[in-house]
Amino acid sequence: MRILLVEDDEDLGEAVKQGLQQESYSVDWVKDGWTADQALKTESFDSVILDLGIPKMNGLEVLRNLRKRSQDTPVLILTARDSVEDRVKGLDSGADDYINKPFKIAELYARLRAIQRRQHARATPEIVFGALIIDPVAHQVTFNGEVVQLPRREFALLQKLIENHGRALSREQLNQSIYSWDEDVDSNALEVHIHNLRKKFGAHLIRTIRGVGYMVEKTE
């Protein structure tokens, strides 16, 4: 899962970024609202962690611009403003959830997972797809009743494809979902990940859509 972190506090931003990366998220960190707005116009993210008190363009403006473009990317507001009025403004502007500073990093993870579940209309934490069960909390995959160990990026790629089953995703969309800006990506890295997933879960699971990308078929 790829996260856009928008936070101008250096210490907090670094701590959140490192924590999310340890939880297997790909994180792009920006420190002002204008840069965040530009990134959201041109890149694809699975969720946004957005501070309100940021320079150049405040967080509410970034959020309103995102929703005006009809982008439904889940947004978790991260702020020191704890008044009811501030929370109402954020939620009415299109935020999906709110967390106040200071906070426990475990709560941040849980809230990110919750807004992702709501986006994909899942009632339970686990993602069940035929004989496959993906547990985002434990970072564990079970296939035909047996646990299958996956590296971080293969896990993220499998989750992305399963959550979008029935929809063809381009190479760019998939690469953006598992790599952040500061990571070097080999030209054939995605194909290697796809190959590895097919070996573990069957060649039929992931279809190549020529000229488009890859897709997991819907289950019956």
C-alpha positions in Angstrom: 0.0 0.0 0.0 1.3 3.4 -1.0 0.8 6.3 1.4 1.3 10.1 0.9 2.4 11.6 4.2 1.9 15.4 4.4 3.6 16.7 7.6 6.0 19.6 8.1 7.3 18.5 11.5 10.7 16.9 10.7 10.9 14.6 13.8 7.3 13.5 13.6 7.4 13.0 9.8 10.5 10.9 10.0 9.1 8.8 12.8 5.8 8.2 11.0 7.6 7.4 7.7 10.0 4.9 9.3 7.1 3.3 11.3 5.0 2.9 8.2 7.9 1.4 6.2 8.5 -1.1 8.9 4.8 -2.1 8.5 5.5 -2.7 4.8 3.9 0.5 3.5 5.5 2.5 0.7 5.7 6.1 1.8 6.2 9.4 0.0 6.7 12.3 2.4 6.0 15.9 1.5 6.2 18.9 3.9 3.9 21.5 2.4 0.4 21.8 1.0 1.3 22.9 -2.5 3.6 19.9 -3.1 1.0 17.6 -1.7 -1.7 19.1 -4.0 0.6 18.6 -7.1 1.5 15.0 -6.0 -2.2 14.1 -5.7 -2.9 15.5 -9.1 -0.3 13.4 -10.9 0.3 10.3 -8.7 -1.9 7.4 -7.4 -1.9 6.8 -3.6 -3.9 4.3 -1.5 -4.3 6.7 1.4 -3.2 10.1 2.5 -2.1 11.1 6.0 -2.7 14.9 6.1 -1.6 17.4 8.7 -3.8 20.6 8.7 -1.2 23.1 9.8 1.2 23.0 6.9 2.8 25.8 4.9 2.0 27.1 1.4 -1.5 25.6 1.3 -3.3 24.4 4.5 -4.5 20.9 4.8 -8.2 21.7 4.4 -7.4 23.3 1.0 -5.5 20.3 -0.1 -8.4 18.1 1.0 -11.1 20.2 -0.7 -9.1 20.3 -3.9 -8.8 16.5 -3.8 -12.5 16.1 -3.5 -13.3 18.7 -6.1 -11.3 16.6 -8.6 -13.7 13.7 -7.6 -10.7 11.7 -6.2 -11.9 9.2 -3.5 -8.5 8.5 -2.0 -9.0 7.9 1.7 -7.7 10.7 3.9 -6.7 10.5 7.5 -6.3 13.9 9.1 -3.4 14.2 11.5 -3.5 17.4 13.6 -2.9 19.1 16.9 -6.3 20.9 16.5 -8.6 19.0 18.8 -11.8 21.2 18.9 -15.1 19.8 17.8 -15.3 22.6 15.2 -12.0 21.7 13.6 -13.0 18.0 13.4 -16.3 18.9 11.9 -14.6 21.1 9.2 -12.2 18.3 8.3 -14.9 15.6 8.1 -17.3 17.9 6.2 -14.5 18.7 3.7 -14.1 15.0 2.8 -11.8 13.5 5.4 -12.4 9.8 6.3 -11.0 9.9 9.8 -9.2 12.1 12.3 -6.4 11.5 14.8 -5.1 14.0 17.2 -1.4 14.6 18.2 0.1 13.2 20.2 -0.9 9.7 19.2 0.3 6.1 19.4 1.7 4.7 16.1 -0.4 1.5 16.6 -3.6 3.6 16.5 -2.4 5.3 13.3 -1.9 1.8 11.7 -5.4 0.7 12.8 -7.1 3.8 11.5 -5.4 3.4 8.1 -6.5 -0.2 7.9 -10.1 0.8 8.9 -10.4 3.5 6.2 -9.1 1.0 3.6 -11.7 -1.6 4.7 -14.4 1.0 4.3 -13.2 2.0 0.8 -13.4 -1.6 -0.3 -16.6 -2.3 1.5 -15.1 -5.0 3.7 -16.8 -5.7 7.0 -13.8 -7.8 8.4 -10.1 -7.1 8.5 -9.2 -10.2 6.4 -9.5 -10.2 2.6 -11.0 -13.5 1.4 -10.8 -14.4 -2.2 -11.5 -18.1 -3.0 -8.8 -20.2 -1.4 -6.7 -17.1 -0.6 -7.0 -15.2 2.7 -5.0 -12.0 3.2 -4.5 -10.7 6.7 -3.2 -7.1 6.5 -2.8 -6.8 10.2 -0.5 -9.9 10.5 1.0 -9.4 7.0 0.1 -13.0 6.3 -1.3 -14.9 3.4 -3.0 -18.3 3.6 -3.6 -20.4 0.5 -5.6 -23.6 0.6 -5.2 -23.6 4.4 -1.4 -23.2 4.4 0.5 -20.0 5.3 2.6 -18.6 2.4 5.4 -16.2 3.2 5.6 -13.2 0.9 8.2 -10.4 0.7 6.9 -7.0 1.4 6.3 -5.9 -2.2 4.8 -9.2 -3.3 2.3 -8.9 -0.4 1.4 -5.3 -1.3 1.0 -6.2 -5.0 -1.2 -9.2 -4.3 -3.4 -7.2 -2.0 -3.7 -4.4 -4.6 -4.7 -6.9 -7.3 -7.2 -8.8 -5.1 -8.8 -5.6 -3.8 -9.3 -4.5 -7.4 -10.4 -7.9 -8.8 -12.2 -7.7 -12.1 -10.4 -4.4 -12.9 -7.3 -4.2 -15.1 -4.5 -2.2 -13.5 -1.7 -0.7 -15.6 2.0 -1.3 -14.9 2.2 2.3 -13.8 -0.6 2.0 -11.3 0.9 -1.2 -9.8 4.4 0.2 -9.7 3.1 3.3 -7.9 1.3 1.2 -5.4 4.5 -0.7 -4.2 7.3 1.8 -4.8 7.9 5.3 -3.4 9.7 8.1 -5.1 13.0 7.5 -3.5 13.2 3.8 -4.4 15.1 2.6 -7.5 13.0 0.3 -9.7 14.3 -2.1 -12.2 12.5 -2.0 -15.5 11.3 -5.6 -15.2 10.8 -5.6 -11.4 7.0 -5.8 -11.7 7.1 -8.7 -14.1 9.4 -10.6 -11.6 6.9 -10.0 -8.8 4.0 -11.2 -11.0 6.0 -14.3 -12.0 6.7 -15.1 -8.3 3.0 -14.7 -7.3 1.9 -17.0 -10.2 4.4 -19.7 -9.0 3.0 -19.5 -5.5 -0.8 -19.2 -6.2 -1.2 -20.6 -9.7 -0.6 -19.2 -13.2 -4.4 -18.6 -13.7 -4.7 -16.2 -10.8 -3.2 -13.1 -12.5 -4.1 -12.4 -16.1 -1.9 -10.3 -18.4 -4.1 -7.8 -20.3 -2.1 -6.9 -23.4 -1.5 -3.2 -23.8 -3.0 -2.5 -20.4 -1.5 -4.4 -17.5 -2.7 -7.1 -15.1 -5.9 -8.2 -13.6 -7.3 -10.8 -11.1 -10.6 -12.2 -12.4 -13.7 -11.9 -10.3 -14.8 -15.1 -8.4 -18.0 -16.8 -9.4 
